[in-house]
Amino acid sequence: MTQRHFVQTCYVVPDLEAAMQRWLDTTGMGPFIVMSHVSPSDGFYRGQPDDLEMSCAFVQAGPMQIEYIQQHSDGPSVYRDMYAPGEGGYHHLCYFVDDLDAEIAYYRERGIDAAYLAKFGDLRYGYFDTRAQLGGFTEVLQREPGVLGLFESIAEAARDWDGSDPVRYLDLG
């Protein structure tokens, strides 16, 4: 059986800045790496083309990465499936695979279709609606050098962090 190792847990938040500040004040762990107002490409929400816009913030907490997502677009999404605008909470766990198509087939065999499929640069990823089984969605990222480098840079930023520069915005332009 294929081992699936979760590397990230995610929360949907109504206010990304406030959520990051609460985390920093409560845990003292940082820094956050932020991707502001990004839109995946080739997004399909429940089989229909989708124009999602969101901001994401990442922080490393030991071996687990924590992600916060704030949706900016008004349409339906895997985030709105769980939380109305202005609400938030736990949303998903995430892991890497070498073959996203094989994972799509794996979940389909279990009666779980992909709720959202998209690309971000060279990264292909999908969300599977495992709320009935696991209490939240499952995100699967196809292993790709860019996203592996991003995850490593987030982990590296947290190593021996001295509290300076607690929120760092990525320049994606």
C-alpha positions as CSV (number, residue, x, y, z in Angstrom):
1,M,0.0,0.0,0.0
2,T,1.2,3.5,-0.8
3,Q,2.3,5.5,2.2
4,R,0.7,8.9,2.3
5,H,2.5,11.4,4.6
6,F,0.6,14.5,5.5
7,V,2.9,17.5,5.5
8,Q,0.4,20.4,5.9
9,T,-2.8,21.3,7.6
10,C,-4.8,24.3,6.4
11,Y,-7.4,26.7,7.9
12,V,-9.7,28.9,5.9
13,V,-9.8,32.4,7.5
14,P,-11.9,35.5,6.9
15,D,-9.0,37.9,7.5
16,L,-5.5,36.6,6.7
17,E,-3.6,39.5,8.5
18,A,-5.6,39.0,11.7
19,A,-5.1,35.2,11.6
20,M,-1.3,35.5,11.2
21,Q,-1.1,38.0,14.0
22,R,-3.1,35.7,16.3
23,W,-0.8,32.8,15.4
24,L,2.3,34.8,16.1
25,D,1.0,36.2,19.4
26,T,-0.2,32.8,20.6
27,T,2.6,30.5,19.5
28,G,5.6,32.7,18.9
29,M,6.4,30.6,15.9
30,G,7.1,32.1,12.5
31,P,7.8,33.6,10.1
32,F,4.9,33.5,7.7
33,I,5.5,33.4,4.0
34,V,2.6,35.0,2.1
35,M,1.4,34.7,-1.5
36,S,-1.1,37.6,-1.9
37,H,-4.0,37.6,-4.3
38,V,-3.1,34.6,-6.4
39,S,-5.2,32.7,-8.9
40,P,-4.6,29.1,-9.9
41,S,-4.8,28.3,-13.6
42,D,-6.9,25.7,-15.3
43,G,-9.1,25.5,-12.2
44,F,-12.1,23.2,-12.3
45,Y,-14.5,23.2,-9.3
46,R,-16.7,20.1,-9.3
47,G,-16.1,19.8,-13.1
48,Q,-16.9,23.4,-14.0
49,P,-14.3,26.1,-14.9
50,D,-13.4,28.3,-12.0
51,D,-11.8,31.7,-11.4
52,L,-10.7,31.4,-7.8
53,E,-8.7,34.3,-6.2
54,M,-7.1,33.8,-2.8
55,S,-4.2,34.7,-0.5
56,C,-2.2,32.0,1.2
57,A,0.1,32.3,4.2
58,F,2.5,29.5,5.3
59,V,4.4,28.9,8.5
60,Q,6.4,25.9,9.6
61,A,5.5,24.3,13.0
62,G,8.0,21.6,13.5
63,P,7.5,18.9,10.9
64,M,4.0,20.2,9.9
65,Q,3.4,23.2,7.7
66,I,0.4,25.4,8.6
67,E,-1.4,27.2,5.8
68,Y,-4.1,29.9,6.1
69,I,-6.3,30.7,3.1
70,Q,-8.5,33.7,2.6
71,Q,-10.7,33.5,-0.5
72,H,-11.2,36.8,-2.3
73,S,-13.4,35.8,-5.2
74,D,-17.2,35.5,-4.7
75,G,-17.9,32.2,-6.4
76,P,-18.3,28.7,-5.0
77,S,-15.2,26.8,-4.1
78,V,-13.9,24.0,-1.9
79,Y,-13.4,26.6,0.7
80,R,-17.0,27.9,0.5
81,D,-18.1,24.3,0.7
82,M,-17.2,24.4,4.4
83,Y,-17.3,28.1,5.3
84,A,-19.5,31.0,4.3
85,P,-17.8,34.4,3.7
86,G,-16.7,35.8,7.1
87,E,-16.3,32.3,8.6
88,G,-13.4,30.0,9.0
89,G,-11.8,27.0,10.6
90,Y,-10.0,23.7,9.8
91,H,-10.2,22.9,6.1
92,H,-7.7,20.2,4.9
93,L,-4.7,18.0,5.2
94,C,-2.2,17.8,2.4
95,Y,0.4,15.4,1.0
96,F,2.7,15.0,-2.1
97,V,2.5,12.3,-4.7
98,D,4.5,11.5,-7.9
99,D,1.4,10.8,-10.0
100,L,-1.7,13.0,-9.4
101,D,-3.7,11.0,-12.0
102,A,-3.1,7.8,-10.0
103,E,-4.4,9.6,-6.8
104,I,-7.5,10.8,-8.7
105,A,-8.2,7.1,-9.7
106,Y,-7.4,6.0,-6.1
107,Y,-10.1,8.3,-4.7
108,R,-12.5,7.6,-7.5
109,E,-12.3,3.9,-6.7
110,R,-13.5,4.9,-3.2
111,G,-16.4,6.9,-4.5
112,I,-14.7,10.2,-3.9
113,D,-14.3,12.5,-6.9
114,A,-12.0,15.4,-7.2
115,A,-13.8,18.5,-5.9
116,Y,-11.2,20.9,-7.3
117,L,-8.3,20.4,-9.8
118,A,-6.0,23.2,-10.9
119,K,-2.4,24.2,-11.7
120,F,-0.2,26.8,-10.1
121,G,2.7,27.3,-12.5
122,D,4.1,23.8,-13.1
123,L,2.3,22.4,-10.0
124,R,-0.8,20.2,-10.5
125,Y,-3.0,19.6,-7.5
126,G,-6.4,18.5,-6.4
127,Y,-8.8,18.6,-3.5
128,F,-10.8,15.5,-2.6
129,D,-14.0,15.8,-0.6
130,T,-13.2,13.6,2.3
131,R,-15.3,15.5,4.8
132,A,-17.5,12.4,5.5
133,Q,-14.5,10.2,6.1
134,L,-11.9,12.6,7.7
135,G,-13.8,15.8,8.7
136,G,-12.2,17.9,6.1
137,F,-10.9,17.9,2.5
138,T,-7.6,16.2,1.4
139,E,-5.3,18.2,-0.8
140,V,-2.8,16.3,-3.0
141,L,0.1,18.0,-4.6
142,Q,2.0,16.4,-7.5
143,R,5.7,16.5,-6.5
144,E,7.4,19.2,-8.6
145,P,10.7,21.0,-8.0
146,G,9.2,24.5,-7.5
147,V,6.7,23.5,-4.8
148,L,9.3,21.3,-3.1
149,G,11.6,24.3,-3.0
150,L,8.9,26.5,-1.6
151,F,8.1,24.1,1.2
152,E,11.8,23.8,2.0
153,S,12.3,27.6,2.0
154,I,9.3,27.9,4.5
155,A,10.9,25.3,6.7
156,E,14.3,26.9,6.5
157,A,12.9,30.3,7.4
158,A,11.5,28.9,10.6
159,R,14.8,27.2,11.7
160,D,16.4,29.4,14.3
161,W,13.9,32.3,13.6
162,D,14.7,35.2,15.8
163,G,11.4,36.9,15.7
164,S,12.3,39.5,13.1
165,D,10.4,40.1,9.9
166,P,7.4,37.9,11.0
167,V,5.4,38.3,7.7
168,R,7.2,38.0,4.4
169,Y,5.5,38.5,1.1
170,L,6.6,36.5,-1.9
171,D,7.2,38.5,-5.1
172,L,5.4,36.4,-7.7
173,G,5.7,39.0,-10.5
